[in-house]
Each structure stands twice: as C-alpha cells, then as structure tokens.
C-alpha cells in the first residue's frame, strides 16, 4: 500500500517503511524528485531544495 504525505506543501510518497520518494517544484517551476530510505531524509531534502507550494486564486 502506498501513502502520500504533504510536507510543507510538497508531496512525499511512502511505498514501504524504507522506500520514500519526495517531489518538489523547483525555482524554474519544474518538478524534481528524489528517492530516500527514511522519511526524515526526504523531509530534509525538501527543507534544503524545496519551496513551499501555495495556492492562490485569481480574480
């Protein structure tokens, strides 16, 4: 079973207890991802490279 975690507006997918994939939107607006063996490692990568994703509504 796969779980999705939203961390600071970015997504981390948990495939198993030691298989995580984190996704960010980089400063160029492109999606980047990386795989990790722990959730804290994925969160640390997001903290270092990710940006907080926010939704805004156009009027």
CHARMM-style PDB file with segment names, atoms N, HN, CA, C and O in Angstrom:
ATOM      1  N   UNK     1       0.827  -1.175   0.000  1.00  0.00      PROA
ATOM      2  CA  UNK     1       0.000   0.000   0.000  1.00  0.00      PROA
ATOM      3  C   UNK     1       0.875   1.243   0.000  1.00  0.00      PROA
ATOM      4  O   UNK     1       1.929   1.264   0.635  1.00  0.00      PROA
ATOM      5  N   UNK     2       0.451   2.254  -0.694  1.00  0.00      PROA
ATOM      6  HN  UNK     2      -0.405   2.237  -1.211  1.00  0.00      PROA
ATOM      7  CA  UNK     2       1.197   3.485  -0.842  1.00  0.00      PROA
ATOM      8  C   UNK     2       0.496   4.587  -0.050  1.00  0.00      PROA
ATOM      9  O   UNK     2      -0.726   4.721  -0.107  1.00  0.00      PROA
ATOM     10  N   UNK     3       1.278   5.375   0.690  1.00  0.00      PROA
ATOM     11  HN  UNK     3       2.271   5.267   0.737  1.00  0.00      PROA
ATOM     12  CA  UNK     3       0.741   6.521   1.418  1.00  0.00      PROA
ATOM     13  C   UNK     3       1.342   7.790   0.849  1.00  0.00      PROA
ATOM     14  O   UNK     3       2.498   7.802   0.426  1.00  0.00      PROA
ATOM     15  N   UNK     4       0.560   8.855   0.838  1.00  0.00      PROA
ATOM     16  HN  UNK     4      -0.379   8.845   1.182  1.00  0.00      PROA
ATOM     17  CA  UNK     4       1.042  10.159   0.409  1.00  0.00      PROA
ATOM     18  C   UNK     4       1.051  11.094   1.605  1.00  0.00      PROA
ATOM     19  O   UNK     4       0.093  11.154   2.374  1.00  0.00      PROA
ATOM     20  N   UNK     5       2.147  11.819   1.747  1.00  0.00      PROA
ATOM     21  HN  UNK     5       2.926  11.771   1.122  1.00  0.00      PROA
ATOM     22  CA  UNK     5       2.303  12.770   2.835  1.00  0.00      PROA
ATOM     23  C   UNK     5       2.547  14.138   2.208  1.00  0.00      PROA
ATOM     24  O   UNK     5       3.374  14.271   1.306  1.00  0.00      PROA
ATOM     25  N   UNK     6       1.830  15.152   2.682  1.00  0.00      PROA
ATOM     26  HN  UNK     6       1.158  15.043   3.415  1.00  0.00      PROA
ATOM     27  CA  UNK     6       2.088  16.513   2.245  1.00  0.00      PROA
ATOM     28  C   UNK     6       2.951  17.166   3.317  1.00  0.00      PROA
ATOM     29  O   UNK     6       2.551  17.271   4.477  1.00  0.00      PROA
ATOM     30  N   UNK     7       4.134  17.601   2.914  1.00  0.00      PROA
ATOM     31  HN  UNK     7       4.459  17.516   1.973  1.00  0.00      PROA
ATOM     32  CA  UNK     7       5.088  18.212   3.832  1.00  0.00      PROA
ATOM     33  C   UNK     7       5.467  19.578   3.283  1.00  0.00      PROA
ATOM     34  O   UNK     7       6.089  19.682   2.227  1.00  0.00      PROA
ATOM     35  N   UNK     8       5.090  20.616   4.002  1.00  0.00      PROA
ATOM     36  HN  UNK     8       4.584  20.532   4.861  1.00  0.00      PROA
ATOM     37  CA  UNK     8       5.364  21.999   3.585  1.00  0.00      PROA
ATOM     38  C   UNK     8       4.880  22.249   2.161  1.00  0.00      PROA
ATOM     39  O   UNK     8       5.537  22.945   1.388  1.00  0.00      PROA
ATOM     40  N   UNK     9       3.736  21.683   1.824  1.00  0.00      PROA
ATOM     41  HN  UNK     9       3.202  21.118   2.453  1.00  0.00      PROA
ATOM     42  CA  UNK     9       3.153  21.891   0.509  1.00  0.00      PROA
ATOM     43  C   UNK     9       3.738  21.031  -0.592  1.00  0.00      PROA
ATOM     44  O   UNK     9       3.347  21.173  -1.750  1.00  0.00      PROA
ATOM     45  N   UNK    10       4.659  20.150  -0.266  1.00  0.00      PROA
ATOM     46  HN  UNK    10       4.977  20.035   0.675  1.00  0.00      PROA
ATOM     47  CA  UNK    10       5.287  19.241  -1.222  1.00  0.00      PROA
ATOM     48  C   UNK    10       4.859  17.821  -0.900  1.00  0.00      PROA
ATOM     49  O   UNK    10       4.426  17.536   0.217  1.00  0.00      PROA
ATOM     50  N   UNK    11       4.977  16.939  -1.862  1.00  0.00      PROA
ATOM     51  HN  UNK    11       5.329  17.170  -2.769  1.00  0.00      PROA
ATOM     52  CA  UNK    11       4.497  15.563  -1.682  1.00  0.00      PROA
ATOM     53  C   UNK    11       5.639  14.594  -1.434  1.00  0.00      PROA
ATOM     54  O   UNK    11       6.686  14.650  -2.080  1.00  0.00      PROA
ATOM     55  N   UNK    12       5.406  13.701  -0.475  1.00  0.00      PROA
ATOM     56  HN  UNK    12       4.556  13.656   0.050  1.00  0.00      PROA
ATOM     57  CA  UNK    12       6.286  12.563  -0.237  1.00  0.00      PROA
ATOM     58  C   UNK    12       5.422  11.320  -0.358  1.00  0.00      PROA
ATOM     59  O   UNK    12       4.375  11.224   0.281  1.00  0.00      PROA
ATOM     60  N   UNK    13       5.855  10.373  -1.172  1.00  0.00      PROA
ATOM     61  HN  UNK    13       6.706  10.452  -1.692  1.00  0.00      PROA
ATOM     62  CA  UNK    13       5.131   9.115  -1.338  1.00  0.00      PROA
ATOM     63  C   UNK    13       5.903   8.034  -0.591  1.00  0.00      PROA
ATOM     64  O   UNK    13       7.107   7.864  -0.784  1.00  0.00      PROA
ATOM     65  N   UNK    14       5.192   7.311   0.262  1.00  0.00      PROA
ATOM     66  HN  UNK    14       4.214   7.450   0.419  1.00  0.00      PROA
ATOM     67  CA  UNK    14       5.772   6.227   1.040  1.00  0.00      PROA
ATOM     68  C   UNK    14       5.324   4.904   0.417  1.00  0.00      PROA
ATOM     69  O   UNK    14       4.143   4.559   0.454  1.00  0.00      PROA
ATOM     70  N   UNK    15       6.271   4.177  -0.150  1.00  0.00      PROA
ATOM     71  HN  UNK    15       7.231   4.457  -0.180  1.00  0.00      PROA
ATOM     72  CA  UNK    15       5.970   2.894  -0.769  1.00  0.00      PROA
ATOM     73  C   UNK    15       6.107   1.747   0.226  1.00  0.00      PROA
ATOM     74  O   UNK    15       5.386   0.753   0.137  1.00  0.00      PROA
ATOM     75  N   UNK    16       7.035   1.884   1.175  1.00  0.00      PROA
ATOM     76  HN  UNK    16       7.622   2.691   1.247  1.00  0.00      PROA
ATOM     77  CA  UNK    16       7.239   0.903   2.235  1.00  0.00      PROA
ATOM     78  C   UNK    16       7.965   1.614   3.370  1.00  0.00      PROA
ATOM     79  O   UNK    16       8.218   2.816   3.286  1.00  0.00      PROA
ATOM     80  N   UNK    17       8.299   0.892   4.421  1.00  0.00      PROA
ATOM     81  HN  UNK    17       8.094  -0.085   4.489  1.00  0.00      PROA
ATOM     82  CA  UNK    17       8.929   1.523   5.581  1.00  0.00      PROA
ATOM     83  C   UNK    17      10.327   2.063   5.295  1.00  0.00      PROA
ATOM     84  O   UNK    17      10.866   2.836   6.088  1.00  0.00      PROA
ATOM     85  N   UNK    18      10.914   1.666   4.178  1.00  0.00      PROA
ATOM     86  HN  UNK    18      10.476   1.038   3.535  1.00  0.00      PROA
ATOM     87  CA  UNK    18      12.243   2.179   3.830  1.00  0.00      PROA
ATOM     88  C   UNK    18      12.343   2.595   2.358  1.00  0.00      PROA
ATOM     89  O   UNK    18      13.411   2.500   1.752  1.00  0.00      PROA
ATOM     90  N   UNK    19      11.223   3.056   1.788  1.00  0.00      PROA
ATOM     91  HN  UNK    19      10.356   3.133   2.280  1.00  0.00      PROA
ATOM     92  CA  UNK    19      11.215   3.482   0.388  1.00  0.00      PROA
ATOM     93  C   UNK    19      10.292   4.690   0.233  1.00  0.00      PROA
ATOM     94  O   UNK    19       9.069   4.558   0.205  1.00  0.00      PROA
ATOM     95  N   UNK    20      10.913   5.878   0.132  1.00  0.00      PROA
ATOM     96  HN  UNK    20      11.907   5.985   0.155  1.00  0.00      PROA
ATOM     97  CA  UNK    20      10.179   7.126   0.031  1.00  0.00      PROA
ATOM     98  C   UNK    20      10.625   7.877  -1.213  1.00  0.00      PROA
ATOM     99  O   UNK    20      11.792   7.800  -1.599  1.00  0.00      PROA
ATOM    100  N   UNK    21       9.709   8.601  -1.844  1.00  0.00      PROA
ATOM    101  HN  UNK    21       8.761   8.663  -1.531  1.00  0.00      PROA
ATOM    102  CA  UNK    21      10.047   9.463  -2.960  1.00  0.00      PROA
ATOM    103  C   UNK    21       9.430  10.830  -2.701  1.00  0.00      PROA
ATOM    104  O   UNK    21       8.225  10.955  -2.483  1.00  0.00      PROA
ATOM    105  N   UNK    22      10.287  11.857  -2.730  1.00  0.00      PROA
ATOM    106  HN  UNK    22      11.266  11.755  -2.907  1.00  0.00      PROA
ATOM    107  CA  UNK    22       9.836  13.221  -2.478  1.00  0.00      PROA
ATOM    108  C   UNK    22       9.802  13.996  -3.785  1.00  0.00      PROA
ATOM    109  O   UNK    22      10.637  13.795  -4.668  1.00  0.00      PROA
ATOM    110  N   UNK    23       8.822  14.885  -3.893  1.00  0.00      PROA
ATOM    111  HN  UNK    23       8.144  15.048  -3.176  1.00  0.00      PROA
ATOM    112  CA  UNK    23       8.639  15.720  -5.081  1.00  0.00      PROA
ATOM    113  C   UNK    23       8.598  17.180  -4.667  1.00  0.00      PROA
ATOM    114  O   UNK    23       7.960  17.532  -3.675  1.00  0.00      PROA
ATOM    115  N   UNK    24       9.284  18.037  -5.433  1.00  0.00      PROA
ATOM    116  HN  UNK    24       9.802  17.751  -6.239  1.00  0.00      PROA
ATOM    117  CA  UNK    24       9.240  19.477  -5.212  1.00  0.00      PROA
ATOM    118  C   UNK    24       9.022  20.181  -6.552  1.00  0.00      PROA
ATOM    119  O   UNK    24       9.208  19.596  -7.619  1.00  0.00      PROA
ATOM    120  N   UNK    25       8.630  21.430  -6.470  1.00  0.00      PROA
ATOM    121  HN  UNK    25       8.478  21.906  -5.603  1.00  0.00      PROA
ATOM    122  CA  UNK    25       8.618  22.313  -7.635  1.00  0.00      PROA
ATOM    123  C   UNK    25       9.826  23.226  -7.458  1.00  0.00      PROA
ATOM    124  O   UNK    25       9.910  23.976  -6.485  1.00  0.00      PROA
ATOM    125  N   UNK    26      10.765  23.158  -8.408  1.00  0.00      PROA
ATOM    126  HN  UNK    26      10.697  22.549  -9.199  1.00  0.00      PROA
ATOM    127  CA  UNK    26      11.976  23.962  -8.262  1.00  0.00      PROA
ATOM    128  C   UNK    26      11.714  25.418  -8.646  1.00  0.00      PROA
ATOM    129  O   UNK    26      10.598  25.778  -9.021  1.00  0.00      PROA
ATOM    130  N   UNK    27      12.754  26.250  -8.548  1.00  0.00      PROA
ATOM    131  HN  UNK    27      13.660  25.957  -8.243  1.00  0.00      PROA
ATOM    132  CA  UNK    27      12.585  27.685  -8.805  1.00  0.00      PROA
ATOM    133  C   UNK    27      12.222  27.977 -10.252  1.00  0.00      PROA
ATOM    134  O   UNK    27      11.742  29.069 -10.555  1.00  0.00      PROA
ATOM    135  N   UNK    28      12.442  27.024 -11.153  1.00  0.00      PROA
ATOM    136  HN  UNK    28      12.833  26.137 -10.907  1.00  0.00      PROA
ATOM    137  CA  UNK    28      12.068  27.185 -12.557  1.00  0.00      PROA
ATOM    138  C   UNK    28      10.659  26.678 -12.837  1.00  0.00      PROA
ATOM    139  O   UNK    28      10.202  26.712 -13.980  1.00  0.00      PROA
ATOM    140  N   UNK    29       9.966  26.205 -11.795  1.00  0.00      PROA
ATOM    141  HN  UNK    29      10.338  26.178 -10.867  1.00  0.00      PROA
ATOM    142  CA  UNK    29       8.609  25.711 -11.944  1.00  0.00      PROA
ATOM    143  C   UNK    29       8.518  24.285 -12.448  1.00  0.00      PROA
ATOM    144  O   UNK    29       7.450  23.835 -12.862  1.00  0.00      PROA
ATOM    145  N   UNK    30       9.636  23.570 -12.415  1.00  0.00      PROA
ATOM    146  HN  UNK    30      10.504  23.935 -12.078  1.00  0.00      PROA
ATOM    147  CA  UNK    30       9.658  22.179 -12.873  1.00  0.00      PROA
ATOM    148  C   UNK    30       9.639  21.227 -11.672  1.00  0.00      PROA
ATOM    149  O   UNK    30      10.135  21.558 -10.595  1.00  0.00      PROA
ATOM    150  N   UNK    31       9.064  20.052 -11.875  1.00  0.00      PROA
ATOM    151  HN  UNK    31       8.661  19.783 -12.750  1.00  0.00      PROA
ATOM    152  CA  UNK    31       9.004  19.043 -10.819  1.00  0.00      PROA
ATOM    153  C   UNK    31      10.337  18.299 -10.753  1.00  0.00      PROA
ATOM    154  O   UNK    31      10.879  17.867 -11.770  1.00  0.00      PROA
ATOM    155  N   UNK    32      10.845  18.163  -9.544  1.00  0.00      PROA
ATOM    156  HN  UNK    32      10.404  18.515  -8.717  1.00  0.00      PROA
ATOM    157  CA  UNK    32      12.030  17.351  -9.289  1.00  0.00      PROA
ATOM    158  C   UNK    32      11.652  16.306  -8.248  1.00  0.00      PROA
ATOM    159  O   UNK    32      10.779  16.542  -7.412  1.00  0.00      PROA
ATOM    160  N   UNK    33      12.306  15.160  -8.298  1.00  0.00      PROA
ATOM    161  HN  UNK    33      13.015  14.968  -8.977  1.00  0.00      PROA
ATOM    162  CA  UNK    33      12.051  14.130  -7.296  1.00  0.00      PROA
ATOM    163  C   UNK    33      13.346  13.428  -6.931  1.00  0.00      PROA
ATOM    164  O   UNK    33      14.326  13.452  -7.675  1.00  0.00      PROA
ATOM    165  N   UNK    34      13.319  12.811  -5.780  1.00  0.00      PROA
ATOM    166  HN  UNK    34      12.522  12.791  -5.176  1.00  0.00      PROA
ATOM    167  CA  UNK    34      14.468  12.062  -5.283  1.00  0.00      PROA
ATOM    168  C   UNK    34      13.937  10.943  -4.408  1.00  0.00      PROA
ATOM    169  O   UNK    34      12.877  11.084  -3.798  1.00  0.00      PROA
ATOM    170  N   UNK    35      14.655   9.839  -4.338  1.00  0.00      PROA
ATOM    171  HN  UNK    35      15.516   9.725  -4.833  1.00  0.00      PROA
ATOM    172  CA  UNK    35      14.239   8.719  -3.504  1.00  0.00      PROA
ATOM    173  C   UNK    35      15.104   8.656  -2.241  1.00  0.00      PROA
ATOM    174  O   UNK    35      16.269   9.054  -2.242  1.00  0.00      PROA
ATOM    175  N   UNK    36      14.496   8.143  -1.160  1.00  0.00      PROA
ATOM    176  HN  UNK    36      13.550   7.821  -1.159  1.00  0.00      PROA
ATOM    177  CA  UNK    36      15.148   8.093   0.144  1.00  0.00      PROA
ATOM    178  C   UNK    36      14.750   6.814   0.865  1.00  0.00      PROA
ATOM    179  O   UNK    36      13.760   6.169   0.518  1.00  0.00      PROA
ATOM    180  N   UNK    37      15.546   6.455   1.882  1.00  0.00      PROA
ATOM    181  HN  UNK    37      16.350   6.979   2.163  1.00  0.00      PROA
ATOM    182  CA  UNK    37      15.239   5.263   2.672  1.00  0.00      PROA
ATOM    183  C   UNK    37      14.534   5.603   3.980  1.00  0.00      PROA
ATOM    184  O   UNK    37      14.058   4.707   4.677  1.00  0.00      PROA
ATOM    185  N   UNK    38      14.461   6.902   4.323  1.00  0.00      PROA
ATOM    186  HN  UNK    38      14.848   7.630   3.757  1.00  0.00      PROA
ATOM    187  CA  UNK    38      13.753   7.312   5.543  1.00  0.00      PROA
ATOM    188  C   UNK    38      12.919   8.560   5.270  1.00  0.00      PROA
ATOM    189  O   UNK    38      13.236   9.354   4.384  1.00  0.00      PROA
ATOM    190  N   UNK    39      11.858   8.717   6.041  1.00  0.00      PROA
ATOM    191  HN  UNK    39      11.601   8.072   6.761  1.00  0.00      PROA
ATOM    192  CA  UNK    39      11.025   9.913   5.931  1.00  0.00      PROA
ATOM    193  C   UNK    39      11.794  11.167   6.346  1.00  0.00      PROA
ATOM    194  O   UNK    39      11.696  12.184   5.659  1.00  0.00      PROA
ATOM    195  N   UNK    40      12.561  11.137   7.449  1.00  0.00      PROA
ATOM    196  HN  UNK    40      12.641  10.312   8.007  1.00  0.00      PROA
ATOM    197  CA  UNK    40      13.318  12.340   7.813  1.00  0.00      PROA
ATOM    198  C   UNK    40      14.300  12.790   6.725  1.00  0.00      PROA
ATOM    199  O   UNK    40      14.517  13.989   6.551  1.00  0.00      PROA
ATOM    200  N   UNK    41      14.888  11.851   5.999  1.00  0.00      PROA
ATOM    201  HN  UNK    41      14.711  10.877   6.141  1.00  0.00      PROA
ATOM    202  CA  UNK    41      15.805  12.216   4.913  1.00  0.00      PROA
ATOM    203  C   UNK    41      15.045  12.918   3.788  1.00  0.00      PROA
ATOM    204  O   UNK    41      15.542  13.889   3.218  1.00  0.00      PROA
ATOM    205  N   UNK    42      13.853  12.439   3.468  1.00  0.00      PROA
ATOM    206  HN  UNK    42      13.450  11.650   3.932  1.00  0.00      PROA
ATOM    207  CA  UNK    42      13.034  13.078   2.440  1.00  0.00      PROA
ATOM    208  C   UNK    42      12.626  14.477   2.875  1.00  0.00      PROA
ATOM    209  O   UNK    42      12.646  15.409   2.070  1.00  0.00      PROA
ATOM    210  N   UNK    43      12.254  14.632   4.142  1.00  0.00      PROA
ATOM    211  HN  UNK    43      12.237  13.876   4.796  1.00  0.00      PROA
ATOM    212  CA  UNK    43      11.871  15.936   4.664  1.00  0.00      PROA
ATOM    213  C   UNK    43      13.057  16.902   4.662  1.00  0.00      PROA
ATOM    214  O   UNK    43      12.894  18.084   4.359  1.00  0.00      PROA
ATOM    215  N   UNK    44      14.225  16.413   4.991  1.00  0.00      PROA
ATOM    216  HN  UNK    44      14.358  15.452   5.237  1.00  0.00      PROA
ATOM    217  CA  UNK    44      15.425  17.248   4.990  1.00  0.00      PROA
ATOM    218  C   UNK    44      15.737  17.737   3.576  1.00  0.00      PROA
ATOM    219  O   UNK    44      16.132  18.888   3.390  1.00  0.00      PROA
ATOM    220  N   UNK    45      15.563  16.873   2.586  1.00  0.00      PROA
ATOM    221  HN  UNK    45      15.243  15.937   2.736  1.00  0.00      PROA
ATOM    222  CA  UNK    45      15.791  17.255   1.190  1.00  0.00      PROA
ATOM    223  C   UNK    45      14.808  18.352   0.781  1.00  0.00      PROA
ATOM    224  O   UNK    45      15.196  19.322   0.130  1.00  0.00      PROA
ATOM    225  N   UNK    46      13.548  18.201   1.157  1.00  0.00      PROA
ATOM    226  HN  UNK    46      13.234  17.412   1.686  1.00  0.00      PROA
ATOM    227  CA  UNK    46      12.554  19.237   0.853  1.00  0.00      PROA
ATOM    228  C   UNK    46      12.945  20.542   1.539  1.00  0.00      PROA
ATOM    229  O   UNK    46      12.847  21.610   0.934  1.00  0.00      PROA
ATOM    230  N   UNK    47      13.385  20.469   2.788  1.00  0.00      PROA
ATOM    231  HN  UNK    47      13.465  19.602   3.279  1.00  0.00      PROA
ATOM    232  CA  UNK    47      13.802  21.674   3.506  1.00  0.00      PROA
ATOM    233  C   UNK    47      14.956  22.376   2.800  1.00  0.00      PROA
ATOM    234  O   UNK    47      15.030  23.604   2.790  1.00  0.00      PROA
ATOM    235  N   UNK    48      15.849  21.597   2.214  1.00  0.00      PROA
ATOM    236  HN  UNK    48      15.789  20.599   2.222  1.00  0.00      PROA
ATOM    237  CA  UNK    48      17.031  22.164   1.568  1.00  0.00      PROA
ATOM    238  C   UNK    48      16.739  22.684   0.162  1.00  0.00      PROA
ATOM    239  O   UNK    48      17.223  23.751  -0.214  1.00  0.00      PROA
ATOM    240  N   UNK    49      15.953  21.940  -0.616  1.00  0.00      PROA
ATOM    241  HN  UNK    49      15.560  21.073  -0.310  1.00  0.00      PROA
ATOM    242  CA  UNK    49      15.770  22.272  -2.028  1.00  0.00      PROA
ATOM    243  C   UNK    49      14.368  22.724  -2.405  1.00  0.00      PROA
ATOM    244  O   UNK    49      14.182  23.386  -3.427  1.00  0.00      PROA
ATOM    245  N   UNK    50      13.405  22.380  -1.607  1.00  0.00      PROA
ATOM    246  HN  UNK    50      13.556  21.842  -0.777  1.00  0.00      PROA
ATOM    247  CA  UNK    50      12.021  22.656  -1.977  1.00  0.00      PROA
ATOM    248  C   UNK    50      11.583  24.060  -1.633  1.00  0.00      PROA
ATOM    249  O   UNK    50      12.248  24.789  -0.897  1.00  0.00      PROA
ATOM    250  N   UNK    51      10.464  24.406  -2.179  1.00  0.00      PROA
ATOM    251  HN  UNK    51       9.923  23.813  -2.777  1.00  0.00      PROA
ATOM    252  CA  UNK    51       9.820  25.651  -1.833  1.00  0.00      PROA
ATOM    253  C   UNK    51       8.422  25.310  -1.366  1.00  0.00      PROA
ATOM    254  O   UNK    51       7.850  24.301  -1.775  1.00  0.00      PROA
ATOM    255  N   UNK    52       7.886  26.137  -0.524  1.00  0.00      PROA
ATOM    256  HN  UNK    52       8.351  26.957  -0.191  1.00  0.00      PROA
ATOM    257  CA  UNK    52       6.528  25.887  -0.059  1.00  0.00      PROA
ATOM    258  C   UNK    52       5.566  26.214  -1.187  1.00  0.00      PROA
ATOM    259  O   UNK    52       5.595  27.312  -1.742  1.00  0.00      PROA
ATOM    260  N   UNK    53       4.723  25.266  -1.518  1.00  0.00      PROA
ATOM    261  HN  UNK    53       4.699  24.374  -1.067  1.00  0.00      PROA
ATOM    262  CA  UNK    53       3.742  25.449  -2.578  1.00  0.00      PROA
ATOM    263  C   UNK    53       2.485  26.044  -1.963  1.00  0.00      PROA
ATOM    264  O   UNK    53       1.944  25.513  -0.993  1.00  0.00      PROA
ATOM    265  N   UNK    54       2.034  27.133  -2.525  1.00  0.00      PROA
ATOM    266  HN  UNK    54       2.474  27.565  -3.313  1.00  0.00      PROA
ATOM    267  CA  UNK    54       0.801  27.744  -2.054  1.00  0.00      PROA
ATOM    268  C   UNK    54      -0.152  27.917  -3.228  1.00  0.00      PROA
ATOM    269  O   UNK    54       0.276  28.090  -4.370  1.00  0.00      PROA
ATOM    270  N   UNK    55      -1.402  27.871  -2.944  1.00  0.00      PROA
ATOM    271  HN  UNK    55      -1.749  27.731  -2.017  1.00  0.00      PROA
ATOM    272  CA  UNK    55      -2.412  28.055  -3.982  1.00  0.00      PROA
ATOM    273  C   UNK    55      -2.948  29.479  -3.869  1.00  0.00      PROA
ATOM    274  O   UNK    55      -3.198  29.982  -2.774  1.00  0.00      PROA
ATOM    275  N   UNK    56      -3.113  30.096  -4.989  1.00  0.00      PROA
ATOM    276  HN  UNK    56      -2.909  29.688  -5.879  1.00  0.00      PROA
ATOM    277  CA  UNK    56      -3.712  31.429  -4.973  1.00  0.00      PROA
ATOM    278  C   UNK    56      -4.847  31.437  -5.973  1.00  0.00      PROA
ATOM    279  O   UNK    56      -4.856  30.682  -6.945  1.00  0.00      PROA
ATOM    280  N   UNK    57      -5.772  32.281  -5.718  1.00  0.00      PROA
ATOM    281  HN  UNK    57      -5.764  32.894  -4.929  1.00  0.00      PROA
ATOM    282  CA  UNK    57      -6.947  32.360  -6.562  1.00  0.00      PROA
ATOM    283  C   UNK    57      -6.899  33.656  -7.345  1.00  0.00      PROA
ATOM    284  O   UNK    57      -6.766  34.731  -6.759  1.00  0.00      PROA
ATOM    285  N   UNK    58      -7.005  33.569  -8.662  1.00  0.00      PROA
ATOM    286  HN  UNK    58      -7.112  32.696  -9.138  1.00  0.00      PROA
ATOM    287  CA  UNK    58      -7.023  34.769  -9.483  1.00  0.00      PROA
ATOM    288  C   UNK    58      -8.418  35.350  -9.513  1.00  0.00      PROA
ATOM    289  O   UNK    58      -9.407  34.619  -9.555  1.00  0.00      PROA
ATOM    290  N   UNK    59      -8.493  36.660  -9.493  1.00  0.00      PROA
ATOM    291  HN  UNK    59      -7.689  37.254  -9.459  1.00  0.00      PROA
ATOM    292  CA  UNK    59      -9.798  37.329  -9.509  1.00  0.00      PROA
ATOM    293  C   UNK    59     -10.042  37.898 -10.887  1.00  0.00      PROA
ATOM    294  OT1 UNK    59     -11.085  38.506 -11.128  1.00  0.00      PROA
TER     295      UNK     59
END
